[in-house]
Amino acid sequence: MRYIVAAVAMAALLAPAAALADYYVYCANNRIEVDSRNPEQMASARGSGTCQMGPKFGFLSDAQSFAQRNFGGAGRACSCR
């Protein structure tokens, strides 16, 4: 029984954390950002000048590619108008 518990614990530690996260593209403080915080957390952290600029992504690379293709990449100027 101890071996099963140890194996499950080890598997949980070795699972990639990125697979458990969602990523979003935001306009925050007039700059494009890719972040794993959900919209409520991002608004709390960055204030009311924050808006979501696309869908939820399952992988960081997908969110970064979306930001690059549509807005010129993270760090570029944006507006929440």
N, C-alpha and C positions, 0 to 999 in steps of 0.2 A: 504494500500500500504506500509506503514512504517513497518508493521509486516512482510510482505513478504521479504522486504530488510533486516530486522534484522534477519530473519530466515536463509536466504541465507548466510549472513555474519557469523552467528554463526556456520553454517554447515561447511563453509570453514575453520574456526578456529579449529574446532574439528576433521577435516579430518587428518588422520595420515600423517605426513610429509614423513615418510619412503616410503609410497606408491607412492610418486611423484618423487622419486630419482632412478637413475640407479647406479649400483655398478660395479667396475672393480677390477681385480687383476693385479697388476703391479710388476715388478722388478724395484725398484728405489734405486739408490745408493747401489747396491748389496744386497738389502734386499726385501723380499716379503712384499707388502703392499696391503691392501684392502681399496679402497677409492671411494668416489662418484664423484670425478672430472673426466671429460671426458679426453680422451688422450691428446688433445691439452692443456688443463688446467694443467694437470699433468706434461707434458713436460716443460711448462712454469715455474711451481713451482719447479720442481726437476732437470731440465736440460736435456741434451742430453743423459745421462746415464739411461734413463727410457724407458721401453718397456712394452707393454701390454702382460699379460701371459694367457689370456683366453677370453671368450666371455663377453658380457655385461649381467649383472644379474639384475633382478627386485627387489631382496630382499638382504639385507645385509647378512642374514644367509646363503643364497645360495652361495654368493661369498666367505664367510668365509669357508664354507664346501668344496668348490672347491679348495681353497688355501690349506686347511688341507690335503685333499686327494691326491692332485697332487704335492705339494711342501713342505709339512710338517708344513704348517701354516704361518701366518703373523710373520715377524721378522726373518725367516730363510734366509740363504744365497742363492743368485741366481746370474745369469749372463745374460746379454743381447746379448751375442755373436750370 
